Structure formats: C-alpha cells, structure tokens
Amino acid sequence: MMEEHPPITDLHEKIATLETQIKHLRNDLRLTREENEIATTNYFEIVSKLESMVAERTRDVQRLQKILEQKAHELEVMLDSSPAIVFYKDADQRVIRANRNFAKAVGVSANSLVGKRYSDLFPEHDPETFKRDFEVIKTGEPILNKRESMMTPWGKRRLLIDRIPYKGPNKKVVGLIGFALDVTDLEKAEEERIKLSAQLQQALRMKSLGTLAGGIAHNFNNLLMGILGNVSLMLLDMSKEHSHYGNLKVIETLVRSGSDLTRQLLGYAMEGNYEVKPISLNRLVRETAETFSSAKKEIQVHYQLSEDLSSVRADRSQIEQVVFNLYVNAAEAMPRGGDLFLITRNVSEGNMEGKPYRPKPGNYVMLSVGDTGTGMDKETLEHIFEPFFTTKGLAKGTGLGLASSYGIVKAHGGYIDVESEPGRGTTFSIYLPASQEESKPEKKDPPPEISVGSGAILFVDDEQTILDLADQMLSALGYNVIPAGSGEEALRLYKRYQDRIDLVILDMIMPQMGGGETFDRMRQIDPRVKVLLSSGYSLDGQAQEILNRGCDGFIQKPFDLTALSGCVVEVLSPTRRAAGF
C-alpha cells in the first residue's frame, strides 16, 4: 500500500508556522546579539573606567607613599641629627625605634637595638631606669628632667632624661618615648666651676687673713721694739755679775721668741724677709731630719731622695722653718712613734694635675713629708693653713706653724697641699720652682759685735716711744740723732741740715706721707742721700720696691744694738761709698 501523505494545505500551514518561528528566533537572536554587544560595550567601558580609577588611586597611593617615605626620612634625619638620645619602647620596654645617638651611646647599630631591653645590653644597668620606664607605662604620666647613670662601652655617662607615655588609638598606653641629653661633660664642668670657686674663696679668705696677720705682726713688732731696745741699752752698761743681768737676758730671749711668732705671721702674710740663693733641698732635708730624729728617736725616718735633684732658689732659713713645721706636725700626730717618709724628685706642672691649684708652666722640685699618724678629717683639712687654727688647744699650739709654711712657700713662687684621712696618716707636698744654678754649701759667719761710730743720723718714725728709744740707742753707739715724727717733718729737717746728715733711718709705714714718698722726695733734694729703711713688716712688697729705687738698706723691727750698729756701719762704710752706693 502506498503511504498516505498529509494534505498540502496542512504542510503549508506547518511550513508557515515554522517560518514564523524561525523569523521570531532570528529576531530574538538579533536582539540578543545587539543586547550582548551593548552589554559587552558597557562592560568594557566600566572596566576601562575602573582601570582608570584604579590607576589614579594607585598614583595617589604612590604619591602618598612617597610623601610618607619622604616624611619618614626627614624624621629619621632630624632624629639622627639631634644632639639628644631618642628612643621608643613598647609596653614591655623593648626598643621599637632608636636614633643614631642612642645606638652610638650603647655601642651597637640602631637595627640591632630593635626588640631588646636595655638590660639585655648591659646587665649591670641602673635599676632606676627600669623602674621609671615601668612607672610611665603604668600611670600614663610623664617623668621629666631626671638625671641617671647610663653604662656604655666607654664607661658610665650621666644623662638628663624625659620620658613621655605613647598612647594608641584607644587611648591606652602602648609604650613610651624618651629624650635624653648626655650631661657628663656639663656635670664635670660644673664640678670644676664649683671647685675653682671654692679655691677662689679660699684664696680670698687666705689673702684677707694674711693682710690681718701682717698688720698684727707690724704693730706687735713695734711694741717688741720698745722692749728689746731698752733691754739692749741696759745690758750694754751692765756687767754679767749684776743681779739683774740674768733677768734681762731672759726678757731678751722672750722678746726674741715673740719676734719669731711675728715672723711666722709675716711668713703667712707672704711678707717674710728673704735672702734668696740656690740651695740643695736634699742637703737641707737630710740635715734637718738628722736634727729632728736625734730628738724624736721613737720616729723612724725613711729617705727617698732623688740623686739628680735640681737646686731651688730660696731662703734657706725660711725653708728650714717650713720643713721643721712639717716634722713637728708629723711628730704630734704620732705620739707613740711611727714612720716619717721624706721624698724628693724633679717634676713639671704636668705631674701636678688634680691639685687644688693651677701651677705655672715650668719645672719644679717636690718635697713630700708623709707620716703614719692619726690623720685629719675633711673639715680640719679645709682650715689647716689658716693662722691661729689648731686642734691642739690654746695651751699647746699657736696655730701659726702651717700657716707660716703656706705663706713662705707661696712667697717663693711655690705650692703646698695636703692629703689625709683619719687613721691613715698625712702627706704634705711642697713644690718649689727648680733652678739651673748650682747650690753651694752654707758658710756660718761669726756672731756680730756691737760697733760704734760717729756722725749725724736723721731718725724718722711716727711713734714717739720709738723715737725716744732710737735717740738713746744711736747716742750709745756714738751718733748724733735728729728725730722726726713724720715724713713732712723729716723733709723740712733734711732741707735744713742735709750737709750735716750722714744717714737717714726711715720708717716705712707712717700716716699722711709714708716712707716710700718721703724717700723719693729726699732723693729730689739730694740724689746721694743715704737711707736705711725700717719697718715692723719684713723686706717684701713695698719695702723691696723702695730698695730697688736706690734705698741703701733695710732693718726689721724689733732690733737690738748689735743689729742696729751693724746696719748703720755697713751703709756708712767707705767701701760702699767708693762703690757708688
């Protein structure tokens, strides 16, 4: 059988339907493609915009990053350039950041500090550092201007530290920032300033005391002059068998002892009467020590004297006084005996660093006198060279020995200091300028005798008692005396009697017109006038200046007939006249 086919009409309908569906599908496909193209275009536009925005944002971020890096660099440069030590620690006191000065102070790199505590670097650190760090972190309060010690590879340093709490976004303390200045050199400079200020105050006090001591000595010598002059006049015409001869000799001895005290006062005032020449300090030390040890056999003397010791230009008797004062001081510190150490050597000012004075440049000879006695405390040491200061009581000491030693050494251009501790003995060190001149052994002259003479002498002094006494003393020696109570009167008398006057004995210290001005004005009247200067002060300062201007000699009060006659004869001797004096 043949297969049956649908009618043509049905086929046409189906084909039409299919064509319609295809048409719709084509339309749908066209629309979908167009939408897809639009969507794709929109997508790429959006992507392009996003990329532009991202690129712009990236450029902004990079700009900000560069700005941040630049600011961080600037901050780092500022911190490293700062003279201060700067650090940032966390709540566990570990270093988060530190500047170059901090790293330099502890001797490591800045990076190696990160994460470490200070105690990790220096176990022997100051515990106060940890306590204060902890207090700032705990309380949130700063601690400012605290001085602390910091251990470094180069020793201990002193810091002035500010600690400031560092708070996070939640206002909680998360660490601390520290700023510190190294004030080690500043503190040393301040200590040196205080030390120098104390030395200045001490020097001013000593100078004031010296002026006072010199004035007392001058007035006391004038009083002793009256006693000694009268005693010497009485002894002149008295036989040794006289019942009062012995009493007068005792008075004479006591007056000379009083004169020794005033000489010590003048020594402290640096106004001693010095006869300077090159001397061997080694020879002086041995001779004086032998004399001392013969009287103090319970004290063992030890010598360490330099064989090539330079000589010193000094007054031997004055330096002997200084040395004996130190021996006596040592003996009194060792009542049951002990050891005395005597050391000499050549030194320069470089060997005198750390002393309580600043020596002038040059070479010096040092004498050290040390003992094993009771020693002295700090308060005693501060007053040891002051006149009348003594720890022995008024009945046992005058307090002038070490004071005069100080003045004598200073007057010689030298220095003296002392080191001592209770129970550990005392050491005095003396430094005298070295001399290139060779010292010669001392020759002892025979005791002087009273010499008589003739001629007229103008005696000038503002104290009537001394004028009266001088009249008697010079008359006893064979001279005619013209007294004058002031410089003005002396000039009037000299103008009137200058052809008759052979010598003028002139007091240095007088009111209105002093000895210096009187001498100068007499020289204007007669350039060849012979003048013997007299004073209760010693030959120093103003008196030496007058001698340097041509004055013929000096005699110190108190003086007796022997000393007076010797000076007068020397000034009036034909030998001096022939030499043009």
C-alpha positions, 0 to 999 in steps of 0.5 A: 500500500502506498503511504498516505501523505498529509494534505498540502494545505496542512504542510503549508500551514506547518511550513508557515508556522515554522517560518514564523518561528524561525523569523521570531528566533532570528529576531530574538537572536538579533536582539540578543546579539545587539543586547550582548554587544551593548552589554559587552560595550558597557562592560568594557567601558566600566572596566576601562573606567575602573582601570582608570580609577584604579590607576589614579588611586594607585598614583595617589597611593604612590604619591602618598607613599612617597610623601610618607617615605619622604616624611619618614626620612626627614624624621629619621634625619632630624632624629639622627641629627639631634644632639639628644638620645631618642628612643621608643619602647613598647609596653614591655620596654623593648626598643621599637625605634632608636636614633643614631645617638642612642645606638652610638651611646650603647655601642651597637647599630640602631637595627640591632637595638630593635626588640631588646631591653636595655638590660639585655645590653648591659646587665649591670644597668641602673635599676632606676631606669627600669623602674621609671620606664615601668612607672610611665607605662603604668600611670600614663604620666610623664617623668621629666628632667631626671638625671641617671647613670647610663653604662656604655662601652666607654664607661658610665655617662650621666644623662638628663632624661624625659620620658613621655607615655605613647598612647594608641588609638584607644587611648591606652598606653602602648609604650613610651618615648624618651629624650635624653641629653648626655650631661657628663661633660656639663656635670664635670664642668660644673664640678670644676666651676664649683671647685675653682670657686671654692679655691677662689674663696679660699684664696680670698679668705687666705689673702684677707687673713694674711693682710690681718696677720701682717698688720698684727705682726707690724704693730706687735713688732713695734711694741717688741721694739720698745722692749728689746731696745731698752733691754739692749741699752741696759745690758750694754752698761751692765756687767754679767755679775749684776743681779739683774743681768740674768733677768734681762737676758731672759726678757731678751730671749722672750722678746726674741721668741715673740719676734719669731711668732711675728715672723711666722705671721709675716711668713703667712702674710707672704711678707717674710724677709728673704735672702734668696740663693740656690740651695740643695733641698736634699742637703737641707732635708737630710740635715734637718731630719738628722736634727729632728730624729736625734730628738724624736728617736721613737720616729723612724725616718725613711729617705727617698731622695732623688740623686739628680735633684735640681737646686731651688732658689730660696731662703734657706732659713725660711725653708728650714722653718717650713720643713721643721713645721712639717716634722713637728706636725708629723711628730704630734700626730704620732705620739707613740712613734711611727714612720716619717717618709721624706721624698724628693724628685724633679717634676713639671706642672704636668705631674701636678694635675688634680691639685687644688691649684693651677701651677705655672708652666715650668719645672719644679722640685717636690718635697713630700713629708708623709707620716703614719699618724692619726690623720685629719678629717675633711673639715680640719683639712679645709682650715689647716693653713689658716693662722691661729687654727689648731686642734691642739688647744690654746695651751699647746699650739699657736696655730701659726706653724702651717700657716707660716709654711703656706705663706713662705712657700707661696712667697717663693713662687711655690705650692703646698697641699695636703692629703689625709684621712683619719687613721691613715696618716698625712702627706704634705707636698711642697713644690718649689720652682727648680733652678739651673744654678748650682747650690753651694754649701752654707758658710756660718759667719761669726756672731756680730759685735756691737760697733760704734761710730760717729756722725749725724743720723736723721731718725724718722718714725711716727711713734714717739716711744720709738723715737725716744728709744732710737735717740738713746740707742744711736747716742750709745753707739756714738751718733748724733740723732735728729728725730722726726715724727713724720715724713713732712717733718723729716723733709723740712729737717733734711732741707735744713741740715742735709750737709750735716746728715750722714744717714737717714733711718726711715720708717716705712709705714707712717700716716699722711706721707709714708716712707716710700714718698718721703724717700723719693722726695729726699732723693729730689733734694739730694740724689746721694742721700743715704737711707736705711729703711725700717719697718715692723713688716719684713723686706717684701712688697713695698719695702723691696720696691723702695730698695730697688729705687736706690734705698741703701738698706733695710732693718726689721723691727724689733732690733737690738744694738748689735743689729742696729750698729751693724746696719748703720756701719755697713751703709756708712762704710767707705767701701760702699761709698767708693762703690757708688752706693 
